[in-house]
Amino acid sequence: MDAEIEKLVESGKLTSKAAEKLEQLKPGTFCLHKSWGFGRVADWNLLLNQILIDFTGKKGHAMQLQYAAENLEVIPSEHFLAKKANDLAATKKLAKDDPVSVVRNILDSLNGKATAQQISDWMVPDVFSDSEWKKWWDSARKQMKASGTFSIPAKKTEPVQLRAEGVSQADELIAAFNNSRQPKQQIAALEQILKFQEQFKEPEKQLQPVVTTIENVATRNQKIHPELTFELILLRDDLLQRFRELKTTHIGLTLARLTADEEKRLVILLPKLPAAKEKRVLQNLPAALGDRWSARALQLMQTTHGRMVAQIPHVFRDAGQQGELEKMLERSIREHSATSEMLVWLCMERKDWPELLNPELLAAILSALEREQHSAPGRASKLQRWLADDRQLIADIFAHADVGLARDAMRRLQLSPLFDELTKRSLLARLVKVFPELEGMIVGAQAQEKAAPLVVSWSSLERRKIEYEDLVKKKIPENTKEIQIARSYGDLSENFEYKAAKQMQAVLVRRRSELERDLQQARGTSFENPDTSRVSIGTIVTVRDKNSQKQETFTVLGAWDGDPDRHVISYQTAIGQALLGKKTGESAMLPNGEVEIVSIEPAPIDKPAEAVAQNETVQV
């Protein structure tokens, strides 16, 4: 023992145990402190009873000898941090050349286990940058799995551990599959087996039992969870394709047979599958359904979600039946039965379908939007956003159209309640750009708009007045204060709060102008004594679909009275315009098809709590 340390022990300034620990903390030794982290002993100053430590974030940090002996952990020379500190260049080279040995060294230094975050903390930024680390760690994990000496968890937060005995990655993957108790867990394990297929040197011996298990589980789940059966069979087929030694144990259990058995449920099942697997089932339709596959595919396209709508055309193309698909699309556009998902897809892929780009497409889009508005009022759909944002779409639709068709489209857009005023003007301007001679329709419509009164119910009029007062007395003043406060933050070019407040100001001011215009034109009514000899404002009309014979009832009320849940429609909607003036027994063409007027009755009188007694135009 060092003579000076012995003197300190004899004088009672240091315990014998602390002295033994200090013997290991001679200058140049590496150590760890629970608060200061990694460091190197720089010097002793026994006269001052101190030991000096160069920590990573603090050089020459002084500690009392007793405290240092009790709180410092000596790091051996083979510890990863010691190696990195002694020769960083060599550590970097080893990390690139042999990632597995570096990770093993780190785990040995951390008692056999460490999370990915702990490993990253020791590697970044000294050995790798953040971006380099992510790439290196992905590669290192693959090599670690292949080595069989590491237990690598599925979750990032769980630690990587060293195994006492090496286990091959193939055995580990099979064990993971065998330990799975639920089909979803088995599917995940199968995907890992396929991902690391090169690890299986004896596939027939190792994987044939897996195939048998897959097929048994798939058979058991077909009735209750057929979507899982599809996934299992697709993965089974992948195994059989990649390992020719493997054989099926259920001769009749094929993807084609399964697809045919579940034909009626495909519209429900396919959206539950991952996109790639859904695509494979769709591609299998011709083999599974024979001559009737195209009819079923067209039906799926008309009744399902957007992802499948985009996939099905590829199946027709691969089968050389693109013409049949075009006929269906043309018919659904002409009959206004095309779904929003189909129309969005067609707008996106329109360069491949030039024959379908005509004014009927815009009419079909507006009809689809009206159906959506009827079922989900107040919510902008993907189709509506696409029509508003794709500034070339209308030009493409009317590129070869007659001016008369453009004029009809402009009238429908002007009457449509689907869009706010700015969007509507933008759409009309795009039409005028193609047909400049129609500009007068916009000017004339604006002049007429100022003079023509809006027929509204007293209750809806009161709601608009309340909204206007709230806007003028509360929201706009609050927004003005927000702008003043945000301006005080300075540097308006980088001031997010100021920009957001100014954008909101534009929205509020535009809404105030819209309300002022609407209130000036509004003429309140209680819908008393309507003319029931024909469909008029304030009547309840029952119609019968000429194809399905299904009856439906609409209440035609004022401009602001739409309530799809109660089948209340504004007289300004396309349905309202189509019904107005029709008598019992006459026909009308609605977006969903032709109907016959069955009956016309007066609607309930509108009597709100604060109804105005006289019927006159409101002045703002």
C-alpha positions in Angstrom: 0.0 0.0 0.0 1.2 3.5 -0.7 3.1 5.0 2.3 1.1 8.2 2.3 -2.2 6.4 2.2 -1.0 4.2 5.1 -0.4 7.4 7.1 -3.9 8.6 6.4 -5.3 5.3 7.6 -3.2 5.5 10.8 -4.3 9.0 11.5 -8.0 8.0 11.1 -8.6 10.2 8.1 -9.3 7.1 5.9 -10.7 3.7 6.5 -8.8 0.5 5.6 -11.5 -0.4 3.1 -11.3 3.0 1.4 -7.6 2.7 1.3 -7.8 -0.5 -0.6 -10.2 1.1 -3.1 -7.9 4.1 -3.5 -5.1 1.7 -4.4 -7.1 0.9 -7.5 -7.8 4.5 -8.4 -4.3 5.6 -9.2 -3.7 8.3 -11.9 -4.6 7.1 -15.3 -7.3 4.7 -14.1 -10.8 5.0 -15.6 -13.9 5.2 -13.4 -17.6 5.8 -13.2 -19.7 8.0 -10.9 -23.4 7.7 -10.7 -23.9 11.5 -11.2 -20.8 12.6 -13.2 -20.6 9.6 -15.4 -17.3 8.4 -17.1 -14.0 9.9 -16.0 -10.2 9.3 -15.7 -8.2 9.8 -12.5 -5.9 12.8 -13.2 -4.0 13.1 -10.0 -3.8 12.6 -6.2 -3.3 15.5 -3.7 -2.9 13.7 -0.5 -1.9 16.8 1.4 -5.3 18.3 0.7 -7.0 14.9 1.1 -8.2 15.1 -2.5 -8.3 13.1 -5.7 -8.7 14.9 -9.1 -11.0 13.4 -11.8 -11.3 14.4 -15.4 -15.0 13.7 -16.1 -16.4 14.0 -19.6 -18.2 17.3 -18.8 -15.8 18.6 -16.1 -12.1 18.5 -16.0 -10.1 18.5 -12.8 -13.1 17.8 -10.5 -11.8 17.4 -6.9 -13.2 14.8 -4.5 -12.4 14.0 -0.9 -10.5 10.7 -0.7 -13.1 8.9 1.5 -16.0 10.0 -0.7 -14.2 9.0 -3.9 -13.4 5.6 -2.5 -17.0 5.0 -1.6 -18.6 6.4 -4.8 -16.3 5.7 -7.7 -16.5 2.4 -9.7 -13.2 1.3 -11.2 -13.4 0.5 -14.9 -11.1 -2.3 -16.1 -9.1 -1.8 -19.3 -11.4 -4.1 -21.3 -14.5 -2.1 -20.5 -15.9 -0.5 -23.7 -15.7 3.1 -22.3 -12.1 2.6 -21.4 -11.3 1.2 -24.9 -13.1 4.1 -26.5 -11.2 6.6 -24.4 -7.8 5.0 -24.9 -8.1 4.6 -28.7 -11.2 6.1 -30.3 -10.0 5.6 -33.9 -9.5 1.8 -33.2 -13.0 1.6 -31.7 -14.6 3.3 -34.7 -12.8 0.9 -37.1 -13.9 -2.1 -35.0 -17.5 -0.9 -35.0 -17.5 -0.8 -38.8 -15.6 -4.0 -39.3 -17.1 -6.2 -36.5 -20.4 -4.7 -35.1 -21.2 -8.0 -33.2 -18.0 -7.9 -31.1 -18.5 -4.2 -30.2 -22.1 -4.9 -29.0 -20.8 -7.9 -27.1 -18.2 -5.7 -25.4 -20.9 -3.2 -24.5 -23.2 -5.8 -23.0 -20.2 -7.4 -21.1 -19.6 -3.9 -19.7 -23.2 -3.6 -18.6 -23.5 -7.0 -16.9 -24.8 -8.8 -19.9 -27.8 -6.7 -21.1 -28.6 -3.2 -22.4 -31.4 -1.4 -24.2 -30.8 0.0 -27.7 -30.9 3.5 -26.1 -28.2 2.6 -23.6 -26.0 1.3 -26.5 -26.7 4.5 -28.4 -25.7 6.7 -25.5 -22.3 5.0 -25.5 -21.8 5.2 -29.3 -23.3 8.7 -30.2 -21.7 11.1 -30.9 -18.2 9.8 -30.3 -18.3 6.8 -32.6 -21.3 7.6 -34.9 -23.5 10.6 -35.7 -27.3 10.2 -35.1 -27.9 9.3 -38.8 -24.9 6.9 -38.9 -26.1 5.2 -35.7 -29.5 4.3 -37.1 -28.1 2.7 -40.2 -25.3 0.9 -38.2 -27.7 -0.4 -35.6 -30.1 -1.9 -38.2 -27.1 -3.8 -39.8 -25.7 -4.8 -36.4 -29.1 -6.3 -35.3 -29.2 -8.5 -38.4 -25.7 -9.8 -37.7 -26.5 -10.3 -34.0 -29.6 -12.4 -34.9 -27.6 -14.5 -37.3 -24.9 -15.1 -34.7 -27.3 -16.8 -32.3 -25.5 -15.5 -29.2 -27.9 -12.6 -28.5 -31.5 -12.4 -27.3 -33.0 -9.5 -29.3 -36.5 -8.4 -28.1 -39.3 -7.2 -30.4 -39.8 -4.0 -28.4 -37.1 -1.3 -28.5 -37.5 -0.5 -24.8 -36.6 -4.1 -23.7 -32.9 -5.0 -23.3 -30.7 -7.0 -25.7 -29.1 -9.8 -23.7 -26.1 -12.2 -24.1 -27.0 -15.9 -24.1 -25.0 -18.4 -22.1 -25.1 -20.7 -25.1 -25.5 -19.8 -28.7 -28.8 -20.5 -30.4 -29.2 -20.4 -34.2 -31.4 -17.7 -35.6 -33.4 -20.4 -37.4 -34.2 -22.2 -34.1 -35.1 -18.9 -32.5 -37.5 -18.0 -35.3 -39.2 -21.4 -35.1 -39.4 -21.2 -31.3 -41.1 -17.8 -31.7 -43.7 -19.3 -34.0 -44.3 -22.4 -31.8 -44.7 -20.1 -28.7 -47.3 -18.0 -30.5 -50.8 -18.7 -29.2 -52.9 -16.4 -31.3 -53.2 -16.3 -35.1 -52.0 -12.7 -35.3 -48.8 -13.6 -33.3 -48.3 -16.6 -35.6 -48.6 -14.3 -38.7 -46.0 -12.0 -37.3 -43.7 -14.9 -36.6 -44.2 -16.3 -40.1 -43.3 -12.9 -41.6 -40.0 -13.1 -39.7 -39.3 -16.6 -40.9 -39.8 -15.4 -44.5 -37.6 -12.4 -43.9 -34.7 -14.5 -42.7 -35.3 -17.5 -45.0 -31.6 -17.9 -45.7 -31.0 -19.0 -42.1 -32.9 -22.3 -42.7 -30.4 -24.9 -44.0 -32.7 -27.9 -43.6 -36.1 -26.4 -44.6 -38.0 -29.7 -44.9 -37.0 -30.8 -41.4 -37.3 -27.3 -39.8 -40.4 -25.8 -41.6 -42.7 -28.7 -42.7 -44.2 -28.8 -39.2 -44.8 -25.0 -39.5 -46.7 -25.5 -42.7 -48.9 -28.2 -41.1 -49.7 -25.8 -38.1 -50.5 -22.9 -40.5 -53.0 -25.0 -42.4 -54.7 -26.3 -39.3 -55.0 -22.8 -37.8 -56.3 -21.4 -41.1 -59.0 -24.1 -41.3 -60.1 -23.5 -37.7 -60.4 -19.7 -38.2 -62.2 -19.6 -41.6 -65.7 -19.3 -40.2 -65.0 -16.8 -37.4 -62.0 -14.9 -38.7 -61.7 -15.5 -42.4 -59.4 -12.5 -42.9 -56.8 -14.2 -40.7 -57.2 -17.4 -42.8 -56.4 -15.3 -45.9 -53.2 -14.0 -44.3 -52.1 -17.4 -43.2 -52.7 -19.1 -46.6 -50.9 -16.3 -48.4 -47.9 -16.7 -46.0 -48.1 -20.5 -46.5 -48.0 -20.1 -50.2 -44.9 -17.9 -49.8 -43.2 -20.6 -47.8 -44.1 -23.3 -50.4 -42.8 -21.1 -53.2 -39.5 -20.3 -51.6 -38.8 -23.8 -50.3 -39.7 -26.3 -52.9 -39.1 -29.2 -50.5 -42.2 -28.2 -48.5 -45.6 -29.7 -49.2 -49.2 -28.8 -48.4 -51.0 -31.2 -46.0 -54.5 -29.9 -47.1 -54.8 -30.4 -50.8 -58.0 -28.4 -51.2 -56.8 -25.4 -49.1 -55.8 -23.0 -51.8 -56.1 -19.2 -52.2 -58.5 -19.7 -55.2 -60.8 -22.0 -53.2 -60.8 -19.7 -50.2 -61.6 -16.7 -52.4 -64.5 -18.6 -54.1 -65.8 -19.8 -50.7 -65.7 -16.2 -49.3 -66.9 -14.5 -52.4 -70.0 -12.9 -50.8 -67.9 -11.6 -47.9 -65.0 -10.2 -49.9 -66.3 -6.6 -49.7 -66.1 -6.9 -45.8 -62.9 -9.0 -45.6 -60.5 -7.4 -48.1 -60.3 -4.0 -46.3 -59.2 -5.8 -43.2 -56.1 -7.2 -45.0 -52.8 -5.3 -45.3 -52.6 -3.5 -48.7 -50.1 -6.0 -50.3 -52.2 -9.0 -49.3 -55.4 -7.4 -50.4 -53.7 -6.8 -53.8 -52.8 -10.5 -54.1 -56.4 -11.7 -53.4 -57.7 -9.3 -56.0 -55.1 -10.5 -58.5 -56.4 -14.0 -57.8 -60.0 -13.2 -58.7 -59.8 -14.5 -62.3 -58.4 -17.9 -61.2 -60.9 -18.1 -58.3 -64.2 -17.0 -59.9 -63.8 -17.9 -63.5 -66.0 -16.1 -66.0 -67.9 -14.1 -63.3 -64.7 -12.5 -61.8 -65.1 -9.3 -63.8 -68.7 -8.7 -62.6 -67.6 -9.3 -59.0 -64.6 -7.0 -59.4 -66.8 -4.2 -60.8 -69.2 -4.7 -57.9 -66.3 -4.5 -55.4 -65.1 -1.3 -57.0 -68.5 0.3 -56.6 -69.1 -0.7 -53.0 -65.7 -0.5 -51.2 -62.9 1.8 -50.0 -60.5 3.9 -52.0 -57.5 1.6 -51.7 -59.3 -1.3 -53.4 -60.7 1.1 -56.0 -57.2 1.9 -57.0 -56.1 -1.8 -57.1 -59.0 -3.3 -59.2 -58.1 -1.5 -62.5 -54.7 -3.1 -62.4 -56.4 -6.6 -62.3 -58.5 -5.7 -65.4 -55.4 -4.4 -67.2 -53.4 -7.5 -66.4 -56.3 -9.7 -67.6 -56.6 -7.6 -70.8 -60.2 -6.5 -70.0 -59.7 -2.8 -69.5 -62.4 -2.1 -72.1 -65.0 -3.8 -69.8 -63.9 -1.6 -66.9 -64.2 1.5 -69.1 -67.8 0.6 -70.0 -68.7 0.3 -66.3 -67.1 3.6 -65.5 -68.9 5.4 -68.4 -72.2 3.9 -67.3 -71.8 4.9 -63.7 -70.8 8.4 -64.6 -73.7 8.8 -67.0 -76.2 7.4 -64.4 -74.5 9.5 -61.6 -74.0 6.3 -59.5 -70.2 6.5 -59.3 -68.9 6.6 -55.7 -66.7 9.4 -54.4 -63.8 6.9 -54.2 -64.2 5.9 -57.8 -64.3 9.6 -58.9 -61.3 10.6 -56.9 -59.3 7.7 -58.4 -60.5 8.6 -61.9 -59.5 12.3 -61.4 -56.1 11.2 -60.3 -55.6 8.7 -63.2 -57.5 10.7 -65.9 -54.6 10.8 -68.3 -55.2 7.0 -68.8 -59.0 7.5 -69.4 -59.4 10.4 -71.9 -62.7 9.1 -73.2 -64.3 9.7 -69.8 -63.2 13.3 -69.5 -66.4 15.1 -70.5 -68.9 17.4 -68.8 -70.8 14.3 -67.5 -67.9 13.7 -65.2 -68.4 17.0 -63.4 -72.1 16.3 -63.1 -71.3 12.9 -61.6 -68.9 14.6 -59.1 -71.5 17.1 -58.0 -74.1 14.4 -57.6 -71.7 12.4 -55.5 -70.9 15.4 -53.3 -74.6 16.1 -52.8 -75.1 12.5 -51.6 -72.2 12.9 -49.2 -73.6 16.2 -48.0 -77.0 14.5 -47.5 -75.5 11.7 -45.3 -72.7 13.7 -43.6 -73.6 17.5 -43.6 -70.8 20.0 -43.0 -67.9 17.7 -43.6 -65.6 18.3 -46.6 -64.8 15.1 -48.4 -61.7 14.0 -50.2 -63.6 14.4 -53.5 -64.7 18.0 -52.6 -61.1 18.9 -51.7 -59.8 17.4 -54.9 -62.2 19.3 -57.0 -61.3 22.6 -55.3 -57.5 22.0 -55.3 -56.9 20.5 -58.7 -57.0 23.7 -60.8 -56.5 21.8 -64.1 -59.4 19.4 -63.7 -62.2 21.5 -65.0 -60.1 22.6 -67.9 -59.4 19.0 -68.8 -63.1 18.0 -68.5 -64.3 20.8 -70.8 -61.3 20.9 -73.2 -63.4 19.4 -76.1 -66.9 20.3 -74.8 -69.6 22.4 -76.4 -70.2 25.9 -74.9 -73.9 24.9 -74.2 -72.8 22.1 -71.8 -70.4 24.5 -70.1 -73.3 27.0 -69.7 -75.4 24.2 -68.0 -72.5 23.3 -65.7 -72.1 27.0 -64.7 -75.7 27.3 -63.8 -75.5 24.2 -61.6 -72.4 25.4 -59.9 -74.1 28.8 -59.2 -77.1 27.1 -57.6 -75.1 24.5 -55.7 -74.9 24.9 -51.9 -71.9 22.6 -51.7 -69.1 25.2 -51.7 -68.3 28.4 -49.9 -68.4 31.6 -51.9 -64.6 31.8 -52.6 -64.5 28.2 -53.8 -67.5 28.6 -56.0 -66.0 31.7 -57.6 -62.8 29.9 -58.2 -64.6 27.0 -59.9 -66.6 29.4 -62.1 -63.5 31.3 -63.0 -61.9 28.0 -64.3 -64.8 27.5 -66.6 -64.6 31.0 -67.8 -61.0 30.5 -68.6 -62.0 27.8 -71.0 -65.0 29.7 -72.3 -64.4 33.4 -72.0 -67.8 34.1 -73.6 -69.5 32.9 -70.4 -68.0 35.6 -68.2 -71.3 37.6 -68.5 -73.1 34.8 -66.6 -71.0 35.5 -63.5 -71.6 39.2 -63.7 -75.3 38.7 -64.3 -75.6 36.2 -61.6 -73.9 38.5 -59.1 -76.3 41.3 -60.0 -79.3 39.0 -59.7 -77.9 37.6 -56.4 -78.0 41.1 -54.9 -81.6 41.6 -55.8 -83.1 38.1 -55.3 -84.5 37.4 -51.8 -83.7 34.2 -49.9 -86.7 32.4 -48.5 -85.7 31.2 -45.0 -87.5 30.0 -41.9 -87.8 32.3 -38.9 -85.8 29.8 -36.8 -82.9 29.6 -39.2 -82.9 33.4 -39.6 -82.6 33.8 -35.8 -79.7 31.4 -35.8 -77.9 33.4 -38.5 -78.5 36.7 -36.5 -77.1 35.1 -33.3 -74.1 33.9 -35.3 -73.6 37.4 -36.7 -73.8 39.1 -33.3 -71.4 36.6 -31.8 -69.0 37.2 -34.7 -69.1 41.0 -34.5 -69.3 41.4 -30.7 -67.0 38.6 -29.6 -64.9 36.7 -32.1 -63.6 39.6 -34.3 -62.7 41.8 -31.2 -60.9 38.8 -29.6 -59.0 38.2 -32.9 -58.0 41.9 -33.0 -56.5 41.6 -29.5 -54.7 38.4 -30.5 -53.2 40.2 -33.5 -52.0 43.1 -31.3 -50.5 40.7 -28.7 -48.8 38.6 -31.5 -47.4 41.8 -33.1 -45.7 42.7 -29.8 -43.6 39.6 -30.1 -41.7 41.2 -32.9 -40.1 39.9 -36.2 -43.4 39.4 -38.1 -41.6 37.3 -40.8 -40.9 34.6 -38.2 -43.9 35.2 -36.0 -46.2 32.1 -36.2 -48.8 33.5 -33.7 -49.1 36.7 -35.8 -49.5 34.8 -39.1 -52.1 32.4 -37.6 -54.1 35.3 -36.1 -54.0 37.2 -39.4 -55.3 34.1 -41.2 -58.1 33.8 -38.8 -58.9 37.5 -39.3 -59.4 36.8 -43.0 -61.7 33.9 -42.2 -63.8 35.9 -39.8 -64.0 39.0 -42.0 -65.1 36.8 -45.0 -67.7 35.1 -42.8 -69.0 38.5 -41.6 -69.4 39.7 -45.2 -71.3 36.5 -46.1 -73.6 36.8 -43.2 -74.3 40.5 -43.9 -75.1 39.7 -47.5 -77.3 36.7 -46.5 -79.2 38.7 -43.9 -79.9 41.5 -46.3 -81.4 39.1 -48.8 -83.3 37.0 -46.3 -87.1 36.9 -46.2 -88.4 35.0 -43.2 -91.4 32.8 -43.4 -93.3 30.3 -41.2 -94.4 28.2 -44.2 -98.1 28.8 -43.6 -100.6 27.8 -46.3 -98.2 26.5 -48.9 -99.4 25.6 -52.4 -99.9 21.8 -52.2 -101.1 21.4 -55.8 -97.4 21.2 -56.7 -94.1 20.9 -54.9 -93.3 24.3 -53.3 -91.4 25.7 -50.4 -93.0 24.5 -47.2 -94.3 21.1 -48.5 -93.6 17.5 -47.7 -93.2 15.4 -50.8 -93.2 11.6 -51.1 -91.5 10.1 -54.1 -91.1 6.6 -55.5 -88.0 5.3 -57.2 -89.1 4.0 -60.7 -86.5 1.2 -60.6 -86.6 -0.1 -57.0 -90.1 1.2 -56.1 -88.7 2.4 -52.8 -90.4 5.4 -51.4 -88.7 8.4 -49.8 -90.0 11.6 -48.2 -88.4 15.0 -48.4 -89.5 18.2 -46.6 -88.7 21.2 -48.9 -88.0 24.2 -46.7 -85.9 27.4 -46.7 -82.4 28.2 -48.0 -80.8 27.5 -44.6 -83.0 24.6 -43.4 -81.1 21.5 -44.6 -81.1 18.5 -42.2 -80.3 15.2 -43.9 -81.0 13.2 -40.8 -84.7 14.3 -40.9 -84.8 14.4 -44.8 -85.2 18.2 -44.7 -83.7 19.8 -47.8 -83.2 23.4 -48.9 -85.1 24.5 -52.0 -81.7 25.6 -53.4 -80.3 22.1 -53.5 -80.2 20.0 -56.7 -82.9 17.7 -55.3 -85.0 20.7 -54.2 -84.7 22.3 -57.7 -85.6 19.1 -59.4 -88.8 18.7 -57.3 -90.1 22.3 -57.2 -93.1 22.8 -59.4 -93.8 19.1 -59.9 -97.4 17.8 -59.4 -98.6 14.4 -58.1 -98.0 11.7 -60.6 -95.3 13.6 -62.5 -91.6 12.5 -62.7 -88.4 14.2 -61.6 -84.8 13.3 -62.1 -82.9 13.1 -58.9 -79.1 12.4 -58.4 -79.9 8.8 -57.6 -82.3 8.2 -60.5 -85.8 9.0 -61.8 -88.7 9.2 -59.3 -92.4 9.7 -59.4 -94.2 12.2 -57.1 -96.6 10.2 -54.9 -98.0 12.9 -52.6 -97.6 16.5 -51.5 -98.6 17.7 -48.0 -98.0 20.9 -46.0 -95.0 21.0 -43.8 -95.3 21.9 -40.0 -95.5 25.7 -39.4 -92.2 27.2 -38.2 -92.8 29.0 -34.9 -89.6 29.7 -33.0 -89.6 31.2 -29.5 -88.6 34.6 -30.8 -90.2 34.6 -34.2 -90.7 38.0 -35.8 -94.3 38.8 -36.4 -94.0 40.6 -39.7 -92.6 39.1 -42.9 -90.0 41.6 -44.2 -86.4 41.7 -45.3 -83.9 42.0 -42.5 -81.6 45.0 -42.6 -78.0 44.7 -41.2 
